[in-house]
Amino acid sequence: MDNVDALRAELLAEVEQAGDLEALEQVRIGTLGKKGRITERMKTLGGLDPDARRAAGQALNAVKDAVTAAIETRRAALADAALDARLGRERIDVSLPPRPEPHGRIHPITQTIDELTAIFCQMGFTVAEGPDIESDYYNFTALNIPEDHPARQEHDTFYLQPDAEGRRKVLRTHTSPVQIRAMEKSPPPIRIIVPGRTFRSDHDATHSPMFHQVEGLVVDKKTHMGHLKGCLIDFCRAFFGIDDLPVRFRPSYFPFTEPSAEVDIGCSRRGGELKIGNYGDWLEILGSGMVNPRVLANAGIDPSEYQGFAFGMGIERIAMLKYGIPDLRPFYDSDLRWLRHYGFVPIAQPTIAGGL
């Protein structure tokens, strides 16, 4: 049993010198196999007296454990190296080829949101946002929409599964819930616009299950209907780029405003072609009105001290009117040909600081 330390060093050196997994396996067999060097040494222990056998056995087991651990460590290192080599040889480029587009395009919805944001922010409005999934209270009740209102019907609205208390969340049908949240969060004066996604169960050439709206809200002590009319007249003329664009207000009804008015702009439909301008005909584009006192009270604002106005319009609708887009559905088709035709080059975009 002499030279156990020399045997240990020799075997560990053989393990370290193994250049691949196959060579390492041969070292393992030659060391730990049925006829391996350590195994053969173990067979000689029977001829020793008990004390010498005990000492020799412990020494050989220590060598065996050290060699076994070295083999496992070397096997892991060789396996990693083999995998790296294989990956280097068999590498496949799974990335997409570069798009043949010379440059990207800004989607008409994004362009329109940037334009109306630039216009309203120059009037002193700020941009507010809110969640797409709303409670029944914020989407309907707080806005003075009664339980039997058609907007609450399942065929008009997307509802989520009820919670443990039987309450159902709803995909917001308008961005008006943000008005309530803004009034609850901040005391007047308030002057915000709320662009964002909305959802209703409609789908045809002029309606989509998902669409975009922008709403505006002003609340203070002195705002009146004249301010509402001036604000929207200036917006319509700035957005469509027509200084003398006719704008009229027709009495209407909305649960959350009183009095309420539809806003029409001048147009022409001669020859089946729609043109915006002073042509003697009219086209409705948005709704507006003075905020209903009940809505103010629901948001914790005293209607005897404060009043305000609100308005809302479909972003796709005004984009279609301004840029001559005849059908709503291609807005969401991801058709690059359509986007190349109706999209905008991403230079000189409208901004809050720079305006249109």
Sequence and secondary structure as in RCSB ss.txt:
>XXXX:A:sequence
MDNVDALRAELLAEVEQAGDLEALEQVRIGTLGKKGRITERMKTLGGLDPDARRAAGQALNAVKDAVTAAIETRR
AALADAALDARLGRERIDVSLPPRPEPHGRIHPITQTIDELTAIFCQMGFTVAEGPDIESDYYNFTALNIPEDHP
ARQEHDTFYLQPDAEGRRKVLRTHTSPVQIRAMEKSPPPIRIIVPGRTFRSDHDATHSPMFHQVEGLVVDKKTHM
GHLKGCLIDFCRAFFGIDDLPVRFRPSYFPFTEPSAEVDIGCSRRGGELKIGNYGDWLEILGSGMVNPRVLANAG
IDPSEYQGFAFGMGIERIAMLKYGIPDLRPFYDSDLRWLRHYGFVPIAQPTIAGGL
>XXXX:A:secstr
 TTHHHHHHHHHHHHHH  SHHHHHHHHHHHHSTT HHHHHHHGGGGS HHHHHHHHHHHHHHHHHHHHHHHHHH
HHHHHHHHHHHHHHS    S      SS  B HHHHHHHHHHHHHHHTT EE    SEE HHHHTGGGT  TT G
GGSTTTS B    TTS   EE SSSTHHHHHHHHHS S EEEEEEEEEE S  BTTB SEEEEEEEEEEESS  H
HHHHHHHHHHHHHHHT TT  EEEEEEEETTEEEEEEEEEEEE GGG  EESSSSEEEEEEEEEEE HHHHHHTT
  TTT EEEEEEEEHHHHHHHHHT   SGGGGS  HHHHHHH B SSS  BTTTB 
